[in-house]
């Protein structure tokens, strides 16, 4: 009888932890987009590659993402370029 009770408790804990893990992963969603000022470390109105690469990005490499945002390819990201940039949709991810 004790073995059945113990097995039931263990099973309940396993099921509860799986439900919690699924709920946590559903809450995460896409990472929050940083503000321009949080990336413009020297507050000069432009983000250099050095400033940009000091921040963690959710996917891709820093140079590719930087080049996609720097629409006029002048080597810096302006606030206008940053605000106008729409990140690509992730392929094969959860919806």
C-alpha positions in Angstrom: 0.0 0.0 0.0 2.8 2.4 0.8 4.4 1.7 -2.6 1.2 2.7 -4.4 0.9 5.9 -2.4 4.5 6.7 -3.0 4.2 6.0 -6.7 1.0 8.2 -6.9 2.9 11.1 -5.2 5.9 10.8 -7.5 3.6 10.6 -10.6 1.7 13.7 -9.4 4.9 15.6 -8.9 6.2 14.7 -12.4 3.0 15.7 -14.0 2.9 19.0 -12.1 6.5 19.8 -13.1 5.7 19.1 -16.8 2.6 21.4 -16.7 4.7 24.1 -15.1 7.4 23.8 -17.7 4.9 24.1 -20.5 3.2 27.1 -18.9 6.6 28.8 -18.4 7.6 28.3 -22.0 4.3 29.7 -23.2 4.7 32.9 -21.1 8.1 33.7 -22.4 7.1 34.8 -25.9 9.5 36.9 -28.0 12.2 38.9 -26.2 11.4 42.5 -25.5 12.9 44.9 -28.0 15.5 47.2 -26.3 15.1 51.0 -26.5 17.4 52.9 -28.9 18.9 54.8 -25.9 19.8 51.6 -24.1 22.0 50.6 -27.1 23.4 54.1 -27.8 25.9 53.9 -25.0 27.6 57.2 -25.6 24.3 59.1 -26.3 25.5 60.6 -29.5 22.4 59.7 -31.5 24.1 56.9 -33.4 24.8 53.2 -32.6 28.2 52.0 -33.7 28.9 48.3 -34.3 30.9 48.2 -31.1 27.9 49.5 -29.1 25.6 47.1 -30.9 27.8 44.1 -30.4 28.0 44.7 -26.7 24.4 43.7 -26.4 23.0 40.2 -26.5 20.7 39.4 -29.4 18.2 36.6 -29.5 19.3 35.0 -32.8 21.6 35.6 -35.7 25.1 37.1 -35.6 25.7 40.7 -34.7 27.2 41.8 -38.0 24.3 40.4 -40.1 21.6 42.0 -37.8 23.5 45.3 -37.6 23.8 45.4 -41.5 20.1 44.7 -41.8 19.2 47.6 -39.5 21.8 50.0 -41.0 19.6 50.6 -44.1 21.9 53.2 -45.7 25.0 51.2 -44.9 27.0 54.1 -43.5 28.3 52.0 -40.5 26.0 53.4 -37.8 22.4 52.9 -36.9 20.4 56.0 -36.4 17.3 56.1 -34.2 15.1 56.4 -37.4 16.8 53.3 -38.9 16.3 51.5 -35.6 12.6 52.4 -35.3 11.9 51.6 -38.9 13.5 48.2 -38.8 11.2 45.2 -38.6 12.9 42.0 -37.5 12.3 39.0 -39.8 9.8 36.4 -38.7 11.5 33.3 -37.2 11.2 30.1 -39.2 9.9 26.9 -37.7 9.4 28.3 -34.2 6.3 28.2 -32.0 3.4 30.4 -32.9 
